[in-house]
Amino acid sequence: MTTGTDARQTFHAYLGQSRDAVRELFEKAFFERELDRLLTEAPGRRVLDLGCADGLLARLAGDRLERYVGVDVHPPESDAKLGFVAHDLSQGLGPVGDDPFDLYFASFGLASHLSPNDFERLCQDIAAHARPGSLVALEALGLFSLEWPGLWATEPGEDRVVTYRLAADTRVHPWAPGELREMFTRVGIEPVRAHDRSIQAGPKVGEGHYWPGLPAVREGMNALVAGSLDRVAELEAPLPPLPAHPAAEIHHELLARRRELLQRSRGRAPEDLARDIWALDPDTGEGYGHGLLAVGRVG
């Protein structure tokens, strides 16, 4: 699959793209809402941030955390409040100490940057390290995203691995929610729920690398957030032929709803229009989005 260094470079590139307004306005807000809910449900405020990059989770949580440890191949320096551990998660959980955490969290698709075997080993390590009642929230890339229809019918393994292009290329493995539930159950984590992130506007929609002919919805949304209507045609453009699959129905339905919204919203401010379009994403956890956040509780 990928080396830890490659995964870390890709994660930082993915998180830090300064021109991606969708990430700044909507996707970070998604994780902030999820973190708020998780901290309410967790038995305490001790958090392990897996693939922490620059410590976004700690910034989102602010002073609500009792203890924070971030794990990354090249993490920031620790300070009086935040602890960081240099470790490659493809080698397991790593030297995070013996004391369990209340929440084990991984954002921005980190689970898909590990091979299936390495990801399962990480889940096993988490289950062994945690205490009963600890929450586990790990995000993978969603298998049924509009970004890669050619993968929808694949089984877990090498046939599902694709090269993910960002500032640093790496190989990734998307997951279906049922597969994540099965993995959690195997290692002793009780599945609780799942959430899709970025169903309409995954960052690879329209790039042409994974499935030709998809409209550049992400670019259209970024233009709206920037106050421009110049790319609105991308938001109304038809989808190319897709494989016969339930996911295709979801994505066609979202296009129809988006077109209807655009037709009745002529004259609306571009950023407000972007918010309206983003709100069309259904509250599902079926793997239709770019991200698929799986939440479980250690038994």
Sequence and secondary structure as in RCSB ss.txt:
>XXXX:A:sequence
MTTGTDARQTFHAYLGQSRDAVRELFEKAFFERELDRLLTEAPGRRVLDLGCADGLLARLAGDRLERYVGVDVHP
PESDAKLGFVAHDLSQGLGPVGDDPFDLYFASFGLASHLSPNDFERLCQDIAAHARPGSLVALEALGLFSLEWPG
LWATEPGEDRVVTYRLAADTRVHPWAPGELREMFTRVGIEPVRAHDRSIQAGPKVGEGHYWPGLPAVREGMNALV
AGSLDRVAELEAPLPPLPAHPAAEIHHELLARRRELLQRSRGRAPEDLARDIWALDPDTGEGYGHGLLAVGRVG
>XXXX:A:secstr
   HHHHHHHHHHHHT TT HHIIIIIHHHHHHHHHHHHHHSSSSEEEEET TTTHHHHHHGGG SEEEEEESS 
    SSEEEEE  GGG S S  SS  SEEEE TTGGGGS HHHHHHHHHHHHHHS TT EEEEEEEBTT TT GG
GTT  SSGGG EEE SSS EEE  B HHHHHHHHHHHTEEEEEEEEE SS  TTTTSSSSSTT   HHHHHHHHH
TT  TTHHHHH       SSHHHHHHHHHHHHHHHHHHHTTT  HHHHHHHHHTTS    SS SSEEEEEEEE 
